[in-house]
């Protein structure tokens, strides 16, 4: 009988996908056949002719699960799906059957299956397919992933448990994620004591790693819809800081931090030339990841030649102003993709160091 773990979260961006990656990585060391399913996929795309959620695409690519693609997102959610369900054009029973069929087929083929929910436990309720409902329907015990902290975590978990209990879902463990390293043991101690009356175990997840949340140049290029010029080998570089080059040239260079993406308007010739030249110096290459150059004023010919010669990665726009670019980038939460090799390597390393798979595996025994 296949071991199943339903990975749910108290909210978005608490680390469900990272947890799923970690579990599958560790499970492959113990089980011969692992599988993944995102029953309700709010971000559908197409891979090898199959409609699958973007998280399912990631798992298929990382773990070589392409043979299971037809089962990995039984209910993709399109812009009109909600209206069609409410109007009665799509029956909830049909959606339930799709999910049950997909998990049954995976159980025939796999020894260990990760079922990843979408958003918080109530997401999907409009389709009568909340995460809690699906977990209960499939008889899949739940690993509830939370962010860091104590009070906010306990408050969120207490609210979520009511929905899981209503749907008959079995919450086996709470995985406290994004912990502050120096407070890790203290936080886990308080969580265990604060949730002492509950039936599930409290286990530690990853310490907070800003690198996992920071975007790559590739991500920013796609986010802004701007082609990346210059050194394309740097597309996978992770951006740790976003800076606006509004101060004097000397001051901007003094304020450079590790792996900074600098927004510099097209009229700042002196600053653009300086950063392009500094990019070619070994001491500054670690600090300068690239440029975004907004502005309706054309970049001067000589400045453009210096930029191109330096091979510094840059994006150019004459439409989006500096403030809008800054807002879009800072409000974006970066999701890991198959191309983010550095992030994936880090997730694997952290999984082996931070997660006790034997303990989790025992907790989720049928």
C-alpha positions as CSV (number, residue, x, y, z in Angstrom):
1,X,0.0,0.0,0.0
2,X,1.4,3.4,-1.0
3,X,2.5,5.8,1.7
4,X,0.6,9.1,1.3
5,X,1.3,12.5,2.7
6,X,-1.0,15.5,2.1
7,X,1.1,18.6,2.3
8,X,-1.1,21.5,3.4
9,X,-0.2,25.0,4.6
10,X,-1.6,27.6,6.9
11,X,-1.4,30.0,4.0
12,X,0.4,30.9,0.8
13,X,4.2,31.1,0.8
14,X,4.8,29.1,3.9
15,X,6.9,26.5,2.1
16,X,4.5,23.7,0.8
17,X,6.4,23.3,-2.5
18,X,9.8,23.3,-0.9
19,X,8.5,20.7,1.6
20,X,7.2,18.6,-1.2
21,X,10.5,18.8,-3.0
22,X,12.3,17.8,0.2
23,X,10.0,14.9,0.9
24,X,10.4,13.5,-2.6
25,X,14.1,13.9,-2.5
26,X,14.4,12.0,0.8
27,X,11.8,9.4,-0.2
28,X,13.7,8.5,-3.3
29,X,16.5,7.2,-1.1
30,X,14.1,4.8,0.6
31,X,11.3,4.0,-1.9
32,X,11.7,2.7,-5.4
33,X,8.8,4.6,-6.9
34,X,7.7,8.0,-5.8
35,X,4.8,10.1,-7.1
36,X,3.3,13.6,-6.8
37,X,-0.2,15.0,-7.4
38,X,-1.6,18.5,-7.0
39,X,-5.3,17.6,-7.1
40,X,-6.6,21.2,-7.7
41,X,-4.2,23.2,-9.8
42,X,-4.7,26.9,-9.8
43,X,-1.8,27.6,-12.2
44,X,-2.3,25.3,-15.1
45,X,0.2,25.0,-18.0
46,X,1.0,22.4,-20.6
47,X,3.8,19.9,-20.5
48,X,4.2,17.2,-23.1
49,X,0.6,17.6,-24.1
50,X,-0.8,17.3,-20.6
51,X,-2.5,20.1,-18.7
52,X,-0.7,20.3,-15.3
53,X,-0.2,22.8,-12.5
54,X,3.2,24.6,-12.5
55,X,4.1,22.9,-9.2
56,X,3.5,19.5,-10.8
57,X,5.7,20.5,-13.8
58,X,8.5,21.3,-11.3
59,X,8.2,17.9,-9.6
60,X,8.0,16.0,-12.9
61,X,11.1,17.8,-14.2
62,X,13.2,17.4,-11.0
63,X,12.3,13.8,-10.2
64,X,11.7,12.4,-13.7
65,X,8.0,11.8,-13.1
66,X,6.8,12.6,-16.7
67,X,5.2,9.2,-17.0
68,X,2.7,10.2,-14.4
69,X,1.8,13.6,-15.9
70,X,-1.7,12.5,-16.8
71,X,-2.5,11.9,-13.2
72,X,-0.7,14.9,-11.6
73,X,-3.4,17.6,-11.9
74,X,-6.8,16.0,-12.3
75,X,-8.6,19.3,-11.7
76,X,-6.8,22.3,-13.4
77,X,-8.5,25.5,-12.5
78,X,-9.1,28.0,-15.4
79,X,-10.5,31.5,-15.2
80,X,-14.1,30.2,-15.9
81,X,-13.9,27.0,-13.8
82,X,-15.5,28.6,-10.7
83,X,-18.5,30.0,-12.6
84,X,-19.0,26.8,-14.5
85,X,-19.2,24.8,-11.3
86,X,-21.6,27.3,-9.6
87,X,-23.7,27.4,-12.8
88,X,-23.9,23.6,-12.7
89,X,-22.1,23.1,-16.0
90,X,-19.4,21.1,-14.2
91,X,-20.6,18.7,-11.6
92,X,-18.6,18.5,-8.3
93,X,-19.0,14.7,-8.4
94,X,-17.2,14.6,-11.7
95,X,-14.3,16.5,-10.2
96,X,-14.2,14.3,-7.2
97,X,-14.1,11.2,-9.5
98,X,-11.2,12.7,-11.4
99,X,-9.2,13.2,-8.2
100,X,-10.0,9.7,-6.8
101,X,-9.2,8.1,-10.1
102,X,-5.9,9.9,-10.4
103,X,-4.8,9.0,-6.9
104,X,-5.9,5.4,-7.4
105,X,-3.7,5.1,-10.5
106,X,-0.7,6.6,-8.7
107,X,-1.2,4.2,-5.8
108,X,-0.9,1.3,-8.3
109,X,2.4,2.6,-9.6
110,X,4.1,4.3,-6.5
111,X,5.3,3.4,-3.1
112,X,5.3,6.9,-1.8
113,X,3.0,9.8,-2.9
114,X,3.1,13.5,-2.0
115,X,-0.2,15.2,-2.4
116,X,0.2,19.0,-2.4
117,X,-2.6,21.4,-1.5
118,X,-3.1,24.9,-2.8
119,X,-3.0,27.9,-0.5
120,X,-4.6,27.5,2.9
121,X,-6.8,24.6,3.9
122,X,-10.0,26.3,2.8
123,X,-8.8,27.1,-0.8
124,X,-11.0,25.3,-3.3
125,X,-14.1,25.5,-1.1
126,X,-15.9,27.3,-3.9
127,X,-15.6,24.1,-5.9
128,X,-16.5,22.0,-2.9
129,X,-12.9,20.8,-3.0
130,X,-11.0,22.5,-0.2
131,X,-7.7,21.0,0.7
132,X,-9.2,19.7,3.9
133,X,-12.1,18.1,2.0
134,X,-9.7,16.4,-0.5
135,X,-7.5,15.1,2.3
136,X,-10.5,13.6,4.1
137,X,-11.9,12.2,0.8
138,X,-8.6,10.5,0.0
139,X,-7.9,9.3,3.5
140,X,-4.5,11.0,3.2
141,X,-2.9,12.1,6.6
142,X,-1.9,15.7,6.6
143,X,1.4,17.4,7.2
144,X,0.5,21.0,8.0
145,X,3.3,23.4,7.0
146,X,3.5,26.8,8.8
147,X,5.7,29.8,8.7
148,X,7.8,30.9,11.7
149,X,6.7,32.4,14.9
150,X,4.6,31.2,17.9
151,X,1.4,33.1,18.5
152,X,0.5,33.6,14.8
153,X,1.2,30.0,14.1
154,X,-0.9,28.6,16.9
155,X,-3.8,31.0,16.0
156,X,-3.7,29.9,12.4
157,X,-3.4,26.2,13.2
158,X,-6.3,26.4,15.7
159,X,-8.6,27.8,13.0
160,X,-7.4,25.4,10.3
161,X,-7.9,22.3,12.6
162,X,-11.7,23.1,12.7
163,X,-11.9,22.6,9.0
164,X,-9.8,19.5,8.9
165,X,-11.9,18.0,11.7
166,X,-15.1,18.9,9.9
167,X,-13.9,17.1,6.8
168,X,-12.6,14.1,8.7
169,X,-9.0,14.7,7.7
170,X,-6.2,13.3,10.0
171,X,-3.6,15.9,10.8
172,X,-0.5,13.9,11.8
173,X,2.2,16.5,12.1
174,X,2.9,20.2,12.0
175,X,6.0,21.3,10.2
176,X,7.3,24.7,11.5
177,X,9.1,26.3,8.7
178,X,11.1,29.5,8.1
179,X,12.5,29.4,11.6
180,X,15.0,32.0,12.8
181,X,18.2,30.0,13.3
182,X,19.2,31.3,16.7
183,X,15.6,30.9,18.0
184,X,14.9,27.5,16.4
185,X,14.9,25.3,19.5
186,X,13.1,27.9,21.6
187,X,10.4,28.4,19.0
188,X,9.8,24.7,18.7
189,X,9.7,24.3,22.4
190,X,7.0,27.0,22.7
191,X,5.0,25.5,19.8
192,X,5.1,22.0,21.4
193,X,4.0,23.4,24.7
194,X,1.4,25.7,23.2
195,X,-0.1,22.8,21.2
196,X,0.4,20.2,23.8
197,X,-3.3,19.2,23.9
198,X,-3.4,18.3,20.2
199,X,-2.9,14.8,18.7
200,X,-0.3,15.7,16.1
201,X,3.5,16.0,16.5
202,X,5.4,19.3,16.1
203,X,8.5,18.9,14.0
204,X,11.1,21.5,12.8
205,X,11.4,22.4,9.1
206,X,13.8,24.7,7.4
207,X,15.4,27.7,9.0
208,X,14.7,30.9,7.1
209,X,16.7,31.1,3.9
210,X,16.4,34.4,2.0
211,X,18.0,32.7,-1.0
212,X,14.9,30.6,-1.5
213,X,12.6,33.6,-1.6
214,X,14.9,35.8,-3.7
215,X,14.3,35.9,-7.5
216,X,16.7,35.1,-10.2
217,X,17.5,37.4,-13.2
218,X,15.5,35.0,-15.3
219,X,12.5,35.4,-13.0
220,X,12.7,39.2,-13.1
221,X,13.0,39.2,-16.8
222,X,9.8,37.1,-17.2
223,X,8.0,39.1,-14.5
224,X,8.7,42.4,-16.2
225,X,8.3,41.0,-19.7
226,X,11.7,42.4,-20.6
227,X,14.5,40.4,-22.5
228,X,17.7,40.0,-20.6
229,X,20.7,41.5,-22.5
230,X,24.3,41.0,-21.8
231,X,25.7,37.8,-20.2
232,X,23.0,35.2,-20.6
233,X,25.0,32.8,-18.5
234,X,24.0,34.8,-15.5
235,X,20.2,34.2,-16.0
236,X,20.1,31.8,-13.0
237,X,21.9,34.3,-10.7
238,X,19.9,35.0,-7.5
239,X,19.2,38.6,-6.7
240,X,19.6,39.4,-3.0
241,X,19.1,43.1,-3.1
242,X,17.2,45.6,-5.3
243,X,18.6,49.1,-5.3
244,X,17.6,52.4,-6.9
245,X,20.5,54.3,-8.4
246,X,19.2,57.8,-7.4
247,X,22.1,59.1,-5.4
248,X,25.4,60.3,-6.7
249,X,27.6,57.8,-8.6
250,X,30.1,57.5,-5.8
251,X,27.3,57.0,-3.2
252,X,25.6,54.3,-5.3
253,X,28.8,52.4,-5.6
254,X,29.4,52.7,-1.8
255,X,26.0,51.3,-1.1
256,X,26.3,48.3,-3.3
257,X,25.4,45.1,-1.4
258,X,25.8,41.4,-2.3
259,X,24.3,40.4,-5.6
260,X,22.4,43.7,-6.2
261,X,20.2,44.5,-9.1
262,X,20.3,48.3,-9.7
263,X,17.6,50.4,-11.3
264,X,19.3,53.3,-13.1
265,X,17.5,55.7,-15.4
266,X,18.7,56.0,-19.0
267,X,19.9,59.5,-18.6
268,X,22.5,58.6,-15.8
269,X,25.4,58.1,-18.2
270,X,28.1,58.5,-15.6
271,X,26.5,55.9,-13.3
272,X,25.8,53.4,-16.1
273,X,29.4,53.6,-17.3
274,X,30.8,53.3,-13.8
275,X,28.7,50.2,-13.0
276,X,29.5,48.6,-16.3
277,X,33.2,49.0,-15.7
278,X,33.0,47.8,-12.1
279,X,31.1,44.7,-13.3
280,X,34.3,43.7,-15.1
281,X,36.3,43.8,-11.8
282,X,36.5,40.6,-9.8
283,X,35.9,42.4,-6.5
284,X,32.7,44.0,-7.7
285,X,31.2,41.1,-9.8
286,X,29.8,39.6,-6.6
287,X,28.0,42.8,-5.7
288,X,26.7,43.8,-9.2
289,X,24.2,41.3,-10.6
290,X,22.8,43.5,-13.3
291,X,20.9,46.6,-14.3
292,X,17.4,47.7,-15.1
293,X,17.4,50.8,-17.3
294,X,14.1,52.6,-17.5
295,X,13.5,56.0,-19.1
296,X,12.3,57.5,-22.4
297,X,15.6,59.2,-23.0
298,X,17.8,57.0,-25.3
299,X,21.0,55.7,-23.7
300,X,23.9,57.6,-25.4
301,X,25.8,55.7,-28.1
302,X,29.1,55.6,-26.2
303,X,27.4,54.6,-23.0
304,X,25.6,51.8,-24.8
305,X,28.8,50.6,-26.3
306,X,30.5,50.4,-22.9
307,X,27.5,48.5,-21.4
308,X,27.5,46.0,-24.3
309,X,31.3,45.6,-24.1
310,X,31.1,44.9,-20.3
311,X,28.6,42.1,-20.8
312,X,26.8,43.3,-17.7
313,X,23.2,41.7,-17.7
314,X,20.6,44.4,-18.1
315,X,17.0,45.0,-19.0
316,X,15.8,48.1,-20.9
317,X,12.3,49.7,-20.8
318,X,11.0,53.0,-22.0
319,X,7.5,52.4,-20.6
320,X,7.7,51.3,-16.9
321,X,9.0,54.0,-14.5
322,X,11.4,53.3,-11.7
323,X,8.8,53.3,-8.9
324,X,6.6,50.8,-10.8
325,X,9.5,48.5,-11.5
326,X,10.5,48.6,-7.9
327,X,7.0,47.8,-6.7
328,X,6.5,44.9,-9.1
329,X,9.7,43.3,-8.1
330,X,9.4,43.8,-4.4
331,X,5.8,42.5,-4.3
332,X,6.7,39.4,-6.2
333,X,7.3,36.2,-4.3
334,X,9.7,34.0,-6.3
335,X,8.7,30.4,-7.0
336,X,11.4,27.9,-7.6
337,X,11.6,26.5,-11.2
338,X,13.5,23.7,-12.8
339,X,16.1,26.2,-14.1
340,X,16.9,27.4,-10.6
341,X,19.7,24.8,-10.1
342,X,21.3,26.7,-7.2
343,X,18.0,26.8,-5.3
344,X,17.2,23.2,-6.0
345,X,20.7,22.1,-4.8
346,X,20.2,24.1,-1.6
347,X,16.7,22.6,-1.0
348,X,18.3,19.1,-1.3
349,X,21.1,20.0,1.1
350,X,18.7,21.6,3.6
351,X,16.4,18.6,3.4
352,X,19.1,16.2,4.3
353,X,20.3,18.4,7.2
354,X,17.0,19.7,8.6
355,X,14.4,17.0,8.1
356,X,14.4,13.6,9.9
357,X,12.7,11.6,7.2
358,X,12.5,8.4,9.2
359,X,10.5,10.3,11.9
360,X,8.1,11.8,9.3
361,X,7.8,8.5,7.5
362,X,6.9,6.7,10.7
363,X,4.3,9.4,11.6
364,X,2.5,8.8,8.3
365,X,2.4,5.0,8.3
366,X,-1.0,3.7,7.3
